[in-house]
Amino acid sequence: MKSCLIVEDELTCRKIAAAMMRKMGFEVRESMSVPQAIEEFTQKVPDMILLDWYLPGLDGLALLKYMQHIKPEIRPLIVMCTGVDDEVNTLRAMKKGADAYIVKPLKYDELEACLTDLGLISKSDDSSTASDSQ
């Protein structure tokens, strides 16, 4: 089973994202901050990280910077997730190491398409349909 670390300070957003990831077959761990995410990461490397940009204290870009020092063979895929739909921020995140960028509020079909494009899932991995989006 693939694993996901969700780094999101807003409880509702984190729980919605976790439910979506579980529905797609992921084992999910949750974190509310960058330091907590690094601790989770060092305990067990996930296959992917769903990363909020705006976090208290250190932001998502700080975690991207940390991940630049991880050996490529164990570095998880990182999907940056934020409420800001801005081309400049998208490019910044991608240059810092994000593998994808999606905008909140999360939509199941968009998240599924993103993870499919990254090769983390195939449409057949999930028995639901896009009409089940949350």
DSSP file (Angstrom, degrees, kcal/mol; ACC not computed):
  #  RESIDUE AA STRUCTURE BP1 BP2  ACC     N-H-->O    O-->H-N    N-H-->O    O-->H-N    TCO  KAPPA ALPHA  PHI   PSI    X-CA   Y-CA   Z-CA
    1    1 A M              0   0    0      0, 0.0    25,-0.1     0, 0.0     2,-0.1   0.000 360.0 360.0 360.0 132.4    0.0    0.0    0.0
    2    2 A K        -     0   0    0     23,-0.4    25,-3.0   118,-0.1     2,-0.3  -0.391 360.0-139.5 -72.4 154.1    1.3    3.4   -0.9
    3    3 A S  E     -a   27   0A   0     23,-0.2    45,-1.3    42,-0.1    44,-1.0  -0.875  14.0-165.8-122.2 153.2    1.7    6.0    1.8
    4    4 A C  E     -ab  28  48A   0     23,-2.7    25,-2.4    -2,-0.3     2,-0.6  -0.996  10.8-153.9-136.7 137.3    1.0    9.7    2.1
    5    5 A L  E     -ab  29  49A   0     43,-2.1    45,-2.4    -2,-0.4     2,-0.6  -0.967  15.5-156.2-108.5 120.6    2.0   12.3    4.6
    6    6 A I  E     -ab  30  50A   0     23,-2.7    25,-2.7    -2,-0.6     2,-0.7  -0.873   5.7-167.4 -99.8 122.3   -0.4   15.2    4.7
    7    7 A V  E     +ab  31  51A   0     43,-3.1    45,-2.7    -2,-0.6     2,-0.3  -0.895  33.5 133.4-112.5 101.4    1.1   18.5    6.0
    8    8 A E        -     0   0    0     23,-2.5    25,-0.1    -2,-0.7    47,-0.1  -0.973  43.3-157.7-153.6 128.1   -1.8   20.9    6.6
    9    9 A D  S    S+     0   0    0     -2,-0.3     2,-0.7    45,-0.3    -1,-0.1   0.742  74.5  85.4 -83.8 -22.8   -2.5   23.0    9.7
   10   10 A E  S  > S-     0   0    0      1,-0.2     4,-2.6     2,-0.0     5,-0.2  -0.710  70.1-150.4 -84.2 117.9   -6.3   23.4    9.1
   11   11 A L  H  > S+     0   0    0     -2,-0.7     4,-2.7     1,-0.2     5,-0.2   0.891  92.7  49.3 -55.4 -48.1   -8.0   20.4   10.7
   12   12 A T  H  > S+     0   0    0      1,-0.2     4,-2.3     2,-0.2    -1,-0.2   0.933 113.3  46.1 -61.3 -46.6  -11.0   20.3    8.3
   13   13 A C  H  > S+     0   0    0      1,-0.2     4,-2.6     2,-0.2    -1,-0.2   0.905 113.3  50.8 -61.1 -41.5   -8.8   20.5    5.2
   14   14 A R  H  X S+     0   0    0     -4,-2.6     4,-2.5     1,-0.2    -2,-0.2   0.917 111.5  46.5 -63.7 -43.8   -6.5   17.8    6.6
   15   15 A K  H  X S+     0   0    0     -4,-2.7     4,-2.3     2,-0.2    -1,-0.2   0.878 112.9  49.4 -68.4 -38.1   -9.3   15.4    7.4
   16   16 A I  H  X S+     0   0    0     -4,-2.3     4,-2.3    -5,-0.2    -2,-0.2   0.939 113.0  47.2 -64.8 -46.3  -10.9   15.9    4.0
   17   17 A A  H  X S+     0   0    0     -4,-2.6     4,-2.6     1,-0.2    -2,-0.2   0.910 111.4  51.6 -60.9 -42.1   -7.6   15.3    2.3
   18   18 A A  H  X S+     0   0    0     -4,-2.5     4,-2.6     1,-0.2     5,-0.2   0.913 109.0  50.1 -61.9 -43.1   -7.0   12.2    4.4
   19   19 A A  H  X S+     0   0    0     -4,-2.3     4,-2.2     1,-0.2    -1,-0.2   0.910 111.7  48.5 -62.7 -41.6  -10.4   10.8    3.5
   20   20 A M  H  X S+     0   0    0     -4,-2.3     4,-1.4     2,-0.2    -2,-0.2   0.928 112.2  48.2 -63.2 -44.8   -9.7   11.3   -0.2
   21   21 A M  H  <>S+     0   0    0     -4,-2.6     5,-2.5     1,-0.2    -2,-0.2   0.897 111.3  49.9 -65.7 -39.7   -6.2    9.7    0.0
   22   22 A R  H ><5S+     0   0    0     -4,-2.6     3,-1.9     1,-0.2    -1,-0.2   0.907 106.7  55.6 -63.8 -40.0   -7.6    6.7    1.9
   23   23 A K  H 3<5S+     0   0    0     -4,-2.2   104,-0.3     1,-0.3    -1,-0.2   0.821 105.4  53.2 -61.4 -29.8  -10.3    6.3   -0.7
   24   24 A M  T 3<5S-     0   0    0     -4,-1.4    -1,-0.3    -3,-0.2    -2,-0.2   0.375 129.0 -99.1 -87.2   4.7   -7.5    6.1   -3.3
   25   25 A G  T < 5S+     0   0    0     -3,-1.9   -23,-0.4     1,-0.3     2,-0.3   0.630  74.6 141.3  94.8  14.0   -5.9    3.4   -1.3
   26   26 A F      < -     0   0    0     -5,-2.5     2,-0.5    -6,-0.1    -1,-0.3  -0.649  53.1-128.6 -91.3 145.4   -3.2    5.3    0.5
   27   27 A E  E     -a    3   0A   0    -25,-3.0   -23,-2.7    -2,-0.3     2,-0.4  -0.807  39.8-149.4 -80.2 131.2   -2.0    4.7    4.1
   28   28 A V  E     +a    4   0A   0     -2,-0.5     2,-0.3   -25,-0.2   -23,-0.2  -0.897  25.0 179.9-118.6 135.1   -2.2    8.2    5.6
   29   29 A R  E     -a    5   0A   0    -25,-2.4   -23,-2.7    -2,-0.4     2,-0.4  -0.939  19.8-145.6-121.0 151.7   -0.3   10.0    8.2
   30   30 A E  E     -a    6   0A   0     -2,-0.3     2,-0.3   -25,-0.2   -23,-0.2  -0.907  15.8-179.4-124.8 147.2   -1.0   13.6    9.2
   31   31 A S  E     -a    7   0A   0    -25,-2.7   -23,-2.5    -2,-0.4     3,-0.1  -0.989  18.6-160.2-142.0 148.2    1.1   16.6   10.3
   32   32 A M  S    S+     0   0    0     -2,-0.3     2,-0.3   -25,-0.2   -25,-0.1   0.493  75.5  23.8-105.7  -6.2    0.2   20.1   11.3
   33   33 A S  S  > S-     0   0    0      1,-0.1     4,-2.2    22,-0.1     5,-0.1  -0.962  78.3-105.6-153.9 165.6    3.6   21.8   10.9
   34   34 A V  H  > S+     0   0    0     24,-0.5     4,-2.6    22,-0.4     5,-0.2   0.936 117.9  50.1 -64.3 -47.9    7.0   21.5    9.1
   35   35 A P  H  > S+     0   0    0      0, 0.0     4,-2.0     0, 0.0    -1,-0.2   0.920 113.2  47.1 -58.4 -41.2    8.9   20.3   12.2
   36   36 A Q  H  > S+     0   0    0      1,-0.2     4,-2.5     2,-0.2    -2,-0.2   0.886 111.0  52.4 -65.5 -38.1    6.3   17.7   12.8
   37   37 A A  H  X S+     0   0    0     -4,-2.2     4,-2.9     2,-0.2    -1,-0.2   0.905 107.9  50.6 -64.6 -41.3    6.4   16.6    9.2
   38   38 A I  H  X S+     0   0    0     -4,-2.6     4,-2.3     2,-0.2    -1,-0.2   0.901 110.5  50.1 -63.7 -39.9   10.2   16.2    9.3
   39   39 A E  H  X S+     0   0    0     -4,-2.0     4,-1.3    -5,-0.2    -2,-0.2   0.934 112.9  46.0 -62.5 -46.0    9.8   14.1   12.4
   40   40 A E  H  X S+     0   0    0     -4,-2.5     4,-2.0     1,-0.2     3,-0.3   0.919 112.0  52.5 -60.6 -43.9    7.2   11.9   10.7
   41   41 A F  H  < S+     0   0    0     -4,-2.9    -1,-0.2     1,-0.2    -2,-0.2   0.888 107.1  51.0 -61.0 -41.8    9.3   11.7    7.6
   42   42 A T  H  < S+     0   0    0     -4,-2.3    -1,-0.2     1,-0.2     3,-0.2   0.777 108.8  52.4 -71.2 -24.7   12.4   10.5    9.5
   43   43 A Q  H  < S-     0   0    0     -4,-1.3     2,-0.3    -3,-0.3    -1,-0.2   0.899 133.4  -5.6 -74.3 -42.0   10.3    7.8   11.1
   44   44 A K  S  < S-     0   0    0     -4,-2.0    -1,-0.3    -5,-0.1    -2,-0.1  -0.892  71.8-128.8-157.1 122.3    9.0    6.4    7.9
   45   45 A V        -     0   0    0     -2,-0.3     2,-0.1    -3,-0.2   -42,-0.1  -0.590  28.3-145.0 -74.5 122.7    9.5    7.9    4.4
   46   46 A P        -     0   0    0      0, 0.0   -42,-0.2     0, 0.0     3,-0.1  -0.392  18.0-123.0 -82.0 164.9    6.2    8.2    2.6
   47   47 A D  S    S+     0   0    0    -44,-1.0    30,-2.2     1,-0.2     2,-0.3   0.804  93.8   6.3 -73.0 -29.9    5.6    7.7   -1.1
   48   48 A M  E     -bc   4  77A   0    -45,-1.3   -43,-2.1    28,-0.3     2,-0.4  -0.985  61.4-143.6-150.4 159.3    4.2   11.2   -1.3
   49   49 A I  E     -bc   5  78A   0     28,-2.5    30,-3.1    -2,-0.3     2,-0.7  -0.997   6.9-155.0-125.1 128.3    3.7   14.4    0.6
   50   50 A L  E     -bc   6  79A   0    -45,-2.4   -43,-3.1    -2,-0.4     2,-0.5  -0.922  29.6-166.5 -99.4 110.9    0.6   16.6    0.2
   51   51 A L  E     -bc   7  80A   0     28,-2.9    30,-3.5    -2,-0.7     2,-0.2  -0.889  19.0-146.4-118.8 120.1    2.0   19.9    1.4
   52   52 A D  E     - c   0  81A   0    -45,-2.7    30,-0.2    -2,-0.5     3,-0.1  -0.531  11.6-146.1 -73.8 146.4    0.2   23.1    2.3
   53   53 A W  S    S+     0   0    0     28,-1.0     7,-3.0     1,-0.2     2,-0.9   0.948  84.0  56.2 -77.5 -53.1    2.0   26.3    1.4
   54   54 A Y        +     0   0    0      5,-0.2   -45,-0.3     6,-0.1    -1,-0.2  -0.730  68.7 152.7 -93.1 105.2    0.9   28.5    4.3
   55   55 A L        -     0   0    0     -2,-0.9   -22,-0.1     2,-0.1     2,-0.1  -0.897  51.5 -91.4-125.9 154.4    1.7   26.9    7.6
   56   56 A P  S    S-     0   0    0      0, 0.0     2,-0.7     0, 0.0   -22,-0.4  -0.420  99.7  -8.1 -66.1 142.0    2.4   28.4   11.0
   57   57 A G  S    S+     0   0    0     -2,-0.1     2,-0.3   -24,-0.1    -2,-0.1  -0.630 135.5  29.9  75.8-116.4    6.1   29.1   11.6
   58   58 A L  S    S-     0   0    0     -2,-0.7   -24,-0.5    -4,-0.1     2,-0.1  -0.587  84.8-140.7 -77.1 136.4    8.0   27.5    8.8
   59   59 A D    >>  -     0   0    0     -2,-0.3     3,-1.2    -5,-0.1     4,-1.0  -0.313  31.1 -89.7 -92.2 179.3    6.0   27.3    5.5
   60   60 A G  H 3> S+     0   0    0     -7,-3.0     4,-2.0     1,-0.3     3,-0.1   0.797 123.5  63.1 -59.4 -30.7    5.8   24.6    2.9
   61   61 A L  H 3> S+     0   0    0     -8,-0.4     4,-2.3     1,-0.2    -1,-0.3   0.839  97.2  58.4 -64.4 -31.2    8.7   26.1    1.0
   62   62 A A  H <> S+     0   0    0     -3,-1.2     4,-2.0     2,-0.2    -1,-0.2   0.891 106.3  47.8 -64.1 -38.5   10.9   25.3    4.1
   63   63 A L  H  X S+     0   0    0     -4,-1.0     4,-2.3     2,-0.2    -2,-0.2   0.887 109.1  53.3 -69.6 -37.4   10.0   21.7    3.8
   64   64 A L  H  X S+     0   0    0     -4,-2.0     4,-1.0     2,-0.2    -2,-0.2   0.918 108.3  50.8 -60.3 -41.9   10.7   21.7    0.1
   65   65 A K  H >< S+     0   0    0     -4,-2.3     3,-0.6     1,-0.2     4,-0.4   0.916 109.7  50.0 -62.0 -43.1   14.2   23.1    0.9
   66   66 A Y  H >< S+     0   0    0     -4,-2.0     3,-1.6     1,-0.2    -1,-0.2   0.904 106.8  55.6 -59.7 -42.2   14.7   20.4    3.5
   67   67 A M  H >< S+     0   0    0     -4,-2.3     3,-1.6     1,-0.3    -1,-0.2   0.719  90.6  73.3 -67.7 -20.8   13.7   17.7    0.9
   68   68 A Q  T << S+     0   0    0     -4,-1.0    -1,-0.3    -3,-0.6    -2,-0.2   0.729  95.4  53.4 -64.1 -19.4   16.4   19.0   -1.5
   69   69 A H  T <  S+     0   0    0     -3,-1.6     2,-0.3    -4,-0.4    -1,-0.3   0.385  87.2 103.0 -96.1   3.0   19.0   17.4    0.7
   70   70 A I  S <  S-     0   0    0     -3,-1.6     5,-0.1    -4,-0.1    -3,-0.0  -0.668  86.7 -99.3 -87.2 139.6   17.3   14.0    0.7
   71   71 A K    >>  -     0   0    0     -2,-0.3     3,-1.8     1,-0.1     4,-1.2  -0.330  31.3-126.4 -55.2 133.5   18.8   11.3   -1.5
   72   72 A P  T 34 S+     0   0    0      0, 0.0     3,-0.2     0, 0.0    -1,-0.1   0.815 105.7  62.7 -55.5 -32.8   16.8   11.1   -4.8
   73   73 A E  T 34 S+     0   0    0      1,-0.2    -2,-0.1     3,-0.0    -3,-0.0   0.716 115.5  30.4 -70.3 -18.4   16.1    7.4   -4.4
   74   74 A I  T <4 S+     0   0    0     -3,-1.8    -1,-0.2     2,-0.1    -3,-0.1   0.462  89.6 117.3-114.5  -3.3   14.2    7.9   -1.2
   75   75 A R     <  -     0   0    0     -4,-1.2     2,-0.1    -3,-0.2     3,-0.1  -0.473  60.5-134.8 -67.9 126.6   12.7   11.4   -1.8
   76   76 A P        -     0   0    0      0, 0.0   -28,-0.3     0, 0.0     2,-0.2  -0.375  24.2 -98.0 -76.0 159.7    8.9   11.2   -1.9
   77   77 A L  E     -c   48   0A   0    -30,-2.2   -28,-2.5    -2,-0.1     2,-0.5  -0.551  40.9-146.3 -70.8 143.8    6.9   13.0   -4.6
   78   78 A I  E     -c   49   0A   0     19,-0.3    21,-2.7   -30,-0.2    22,-1.4  -0.964  14.3-168.1-123.5 123.4    5.6   16.3   -3.3
   79   79 A V  E     -cd  50 100A   0    -30,-3.1   -28,-2.9    -2,-0.5     2,-0.3  -0.938  16.8-146.7-108.5 113.0    2.2   17.8   -4.2
   80   80 A M  E     -cd  51 101A   0     20,-2.8    22,-3.0    -2,-0.6     2,-0.4  -0.626  16.8-169.7 -79.0 135.2    2.0   21.4   -3.1
   81   81 A C  E     +cd  52 102A   0    -30,-3.5   -28,-1.0    -2,-0.3     2,-0.3  -0.981  17.1 147.4-133.7 119.8   -1.6   22.4   -2.2
   82   82 A T  E     - d   0 103A   0     20,-1.9    22,-2.4    -2,-0.4   -30,-0.0  -0.975  53.6-121.8-150.3 161.6   -2.7   25.9   -1.5
   83   83 A G  S    S+     0   0    0     -2,-0.3     2,-0.7    20,-0.2    20,-0.1   0.467  87.9  93.5 -82.0  -1.8   -5.6   28.3   -1.8
   84   84 A V        -     0   0    0      2,-0.1     2,-1.1     1,-0.0    -2,-0.1  -0.840  57.5-165.2 -99.7 114.2   -3.6   30.6   -4.0
   85   85 A D        +     0   0    0     -2,-0.7     2,-0.4    18,-0.1    -2,-0.0  -0.762  37.4 141.0 -97.0  89.0   -4.0   30.1   -7.7
   86   86 A D     >  -     0   0    0     -2,-1.1     4,-2.5     1,-0.1     5,-0.2  -0.994  51.3-146.6-139.8 125.2   -1.0   32.1   -8.9
   87   87 A E  H  > S+     0   0    0     -2,-0.4     4,-2.5     1,-0.2     5,-0.2   0.856 101.8  55.1 -61.0 -36.3    1.4   31.2  -11.7
   88   88 A V  H  > S+     0   0    0      2,-0.2     4,-2.3     1,-0.2    -1,-0.2   0.934 110.7  44.3 -64.0 -45.8    4.3   32.9   -9.9
   89   89 A N  H  > S+     0   0    0      2,-0.2     4,-2.8     1,-0.2     5,-0.2   0.892 111.3  54.6 -66.2 -38.6    3.7   30.8   -6.8
   90   90 A T  H  X S+     0   0    0     -4,-2.5     4,-2.4     1,-0.2    -2,-0.2   0.947 111.0  44.8 -58.4 -48.8    3.3   27.7   -8.9
   91   91 A L  H  X S+     0   0    0     -4,-2.5     4,-2.5     1,-0.2    -2,-0.2   0.886 112.0  52.8 -64.2 -39.2    6.6   28.3  -10.6
   92   92 A R  H  X S+     0   0    0     -4,-2.3     4,-1.7     2,-0.2    -1,-0.2   0.938 111.0  46.5 -60.0 -47.2    8.3   29.0   -7.3
   93   93 A A  H  X>S+     0   0    0     -4,-2.8     5,-2.7     1,-0.2     4,-0.5   0.913 113.2  48.6 -63.1 -43.1    7.1   25.8   -5.8
   94   94 A M  H ><5S+     0   0    0     -4,-2.4     3,-0.9     1,-0.2    -1,-0.2   0.892 110.5  51.0 -66.0 -39.0    8.1   23.8   -8.8
   95   95 A K  H 3<5S+     0   0    0     -4,-2.5    -1,-0.2     1,-0.2    -2,-0.2   0.813 108.3  53.5 -67.3 -28.9   11.6   25.4   -8.9
   96   96 A K  H 3<5S-     0   0    0     -4,-1.7    -1,-0.2    -5,-0.2    -2,-0.2   0.546 134.2 -84.8 -83.5  -7.3   12.0   24.5   -5.1
   97   97 A G  T <<5S+     0   0    0     -3,-0.9   -19,-0.3    -4,-0.5    -3,-0.2   0.475  75.5 145.4 122.7   1.3   11.2   20.9   -5.8
   98   98 A A      < -     0   0    0     -5,-2.7    -1,-0.3    -6,-0.1   -19,-0.2  -0.479  35.9-155.1 -68.1 142.3    7.4   20.4   -5.8
   99   99 A D  S    S+     0   0    0    -21,-2.7     2,-0.3     1,-0.2   -20,-0.2   0.692  75.2   2.9 -89.6 -21.9    6.4   17.7   -8.3
  100  100 A A  E     -d   79   0A   0    -22,-1.4   -20,-2.8    -7,-0.1     2,-0.4  -0.973  61.3-145.7-157.9 164.4    2.9   19.1   -8.7
  101  101 A Y  E     +d   80   0A   0     -2,-0.3     2,-0.3   -22,-0.2   -20,-0.2  -0.980  18.2 177.3-140.9 121.1    0.7   22.1   -7.6
  102  102 A I  E     -d   81   0A   0    -22,-3.0   -20,-1.9    -2,-0.4     2,-0.4  -0.928  22.9-125.7-127.3 155.4   -3.0   21.9   -6.9
  103  103 A V  E     -d   82   0A   0     -2,-0.3   -20,-0.2   -22,-0.2     4,-0.2  -0.782  35.4 -90.9-104.8 139.2   -5.4   24.6   -5.6
  104  104 A K  S    S+     0   0    0    -22,-2.4     2,-0.1    -2,-0.4   -19,-0.0  -0.523  96.4  67.1 -81.1 156.4   -7.7   24.3   -2.7
  105  105 A P  S    S-     0   0    0      0, 0.0    -2,-0.1     0, 0.0     2,-0.0   0.456  91.3-128.2 -70.3 143.4  -10.4   23.5   -2.1
  106  106 A L        -     0   0    0     -2,-0.1     2,-0.4    -4,-0.1    -2,-0.1  -0.339  20.6-160.0 -62.4 138.5   -9.4   20.0   -2.9
  107  107 A K     >  -     0   0    0     -4,-0.2     4,-2.6     1,-0.1     3,-0.3  -0.988  18.0-134.7-121.0 132.8  -11.6   18.2   -5.4
  108  108 A Y  H  > S+     0   0    0     -2,-0.4     4,-2.9     1,-0.2     5,-0.2   0.901 103.8  48.6 -53.6 -49.2  -11.4   14.4   -5.5
  109  109 A D  H  > S+     0   0    0     21,-0.3     4,-2.1     1,-0.2    -1,-0.2   0.857 112.6  48.5 -65.6 -34.0  -11.2   14.2   -9.3
  110  110 A E  H  > S+     0   0    0     -3,-0.3     4,-2.3     2,-0.2    -1,-0.2   0.906 113.3  46.8 -70.3 -41.6   -8.5   16.8   -9.6
  111  111 A L  H  X S+     0   0    0     -4,-2.6     4,-2.6     2,-0.2     5,-0.2   0.919 112.5  50.4 -64.6 -43.2   -6.4   15.1   -6.9
  112  112 A E  H  X S+     0   0    0     -4,-2.9     4,-2.1    -5,-0.3    -2,-0.2   0.915 110.9  48.7 -60.3 -44.0   -6.9   11.8   -8.5
  113  113 A A  H  X S+     0   0    0     -4,-2.1     4,-2.6    -5,-0.2    -1,-0.2   0.900 111.0  51.0 -64.0 -40.6   -5.8   13.2  -11.9
  114  114 A C  H  X S+     0   0    0     -4,-2.3     4,-1.8     2,-0.2    -2,-0.2   0.936 112.3  45.2 -61.0 -47.8   -2.8   14.7  -10.3
  115  115 A L  H  <>S+     0   0    0     -4,-2.6     5,-2.3     1,-0.2     6,-1.1   0.823 112.2  52.5 -69.0 -30.7   -1.7   11.5   -8.7
  116  116 A T  H ><5S+     0   0    0     -4,-2.1     3,-1.3    -5,-0.2    -1,-0.2   0.929 108.3  50.6 -66.8 -45.7   -2.4    9.6  -11.9
  117  117 A D  H 3<5S+     0   0    0     -4,-2.6    -2,-0.2     1,-0.3    -1,-0.2   0.844 109.5  51.3 -60.3 -34.2   -0.2   12.0  -13.8
  118  118 A L  T 3<5S-     0   0    0     -4,-1.8    -1,-0.3    -5,-0.2    -2,-0.2   0.551 115.6-117.2 -80.7  -7.0    2.6   11.5  -11.2
  119  119 A G  T < 5S+     0   0    0     -3,-1.3    -3,-0.2    -4,-0.4    -2,-0.1   0.619  82.5 119.0  82.4  12.7    2.3    7.7  -11.6
  120  120 A L  S   <S+     0   0    0     -5,-2.3     2,-0.3    -6,-0.2    -4,-0.2   0.811  81.4   8.9 -80.2 -30.1    1.2    7.2   -8.0
  121  121 A I        -     0   0    0     -6,-1.1     2,-0.3    -9,-0.2    -2,-0.3  -0.931  64.2-140.8-139.7 164.1   -2.1    5.6   -8.9
  122  122 A S    >   -     0   0    0     -2,-0.3     3,-2.7    -3,-0.1     4,-0.5  -0.907  36.5-107.8-119.6 157.7   -3.9    4.4  -12.0
  123  123 A K  G >  S+     0   0    0     -2,-0.3     3,-1.2     1,-0.3    -1,-0.1   0.832 120.5  59.9 -53.1 -32.6   -7.6    5.0  -12.5
  124  124 A S  G 3  S+     0   0    0      1,-0.2    -1,-0.3     3,-0.1    -3,-0.0   0.658  88.1  74.0 -72.9 -14.0   -8.2    1.3  -11.8
  125  125 A D  G <  S+     0   0    0     -3,-2.7     2,-0.5     1,-0.1    -1,-0.2   0.729  96.7  54.7 -67.0 -20.3   -6.7    1.7   -8.3
  126  126 A D    <   -     0   0    0     -3,-1.2    -1,-0.1    -4,-0.5  -102,-0.1  -0.959  64.9-162.0-122.8 126.3   -9.9    3.4   -7.2
  127  127 A S        +     0   0    0     -2,-0.5    -1,-0.1  -104,-0.3  -103,-0.1   0.521  67.0  89.4 -84.9  -4.5  -13.3    1.9   -7.6
  128  128 A S  S    S-     0   0    0   -105,-0.2     2,-0.3     1,-0.1    -2,-0.1  -0.254  72.0-125.4 -84.3 177.4  -15.1    5.3   -7.3
  129  129 A T    >   -     0   0    0      1,-0.0     3,-2.2    -2,-0.0    -1,-0.1  -0.778  27.8-104.5-117.4 166.6  -16.0    7.7  -10.0
  130  130 A A  G >  S+     0   0    0      1,-0.3     3,-1.8    -2,-0.3   -21,-0.3   0.759 116.0  71.4 -61.9 -23.5  -15.2   11.3  -10.4
  131  131 A S  G 3  S+     0   0    0      1,-0.3    -1,-0.3   -23,-0.1   -23,-0.0   0.642  85.9  68.1 -68.8 -11.2  -18.9   12.1   -9.4
  132  132 A D  G <  S+     0   0    0     -3,-2.2    -1,-0.3     2,-0.0    -2,-0.2   0.382  73.8 138.0 -84.0   4.7  -17.9   11.0   -5.9
  133  133 A S    <         0   0    0     -3,-1.8   -26,-0.1     1,-0.1    -3,-0.0  -0.128 360.0 360.0 -57.8 148.1  -15.7   14.1   -5.5
  134  134 A Q              0   0    0   -118,-0.1    -1,-0.1     0, 0.0   -27,-0.1   0.391 360.0 360.0-105.7 360.0  -15.9   15.8   -2.2
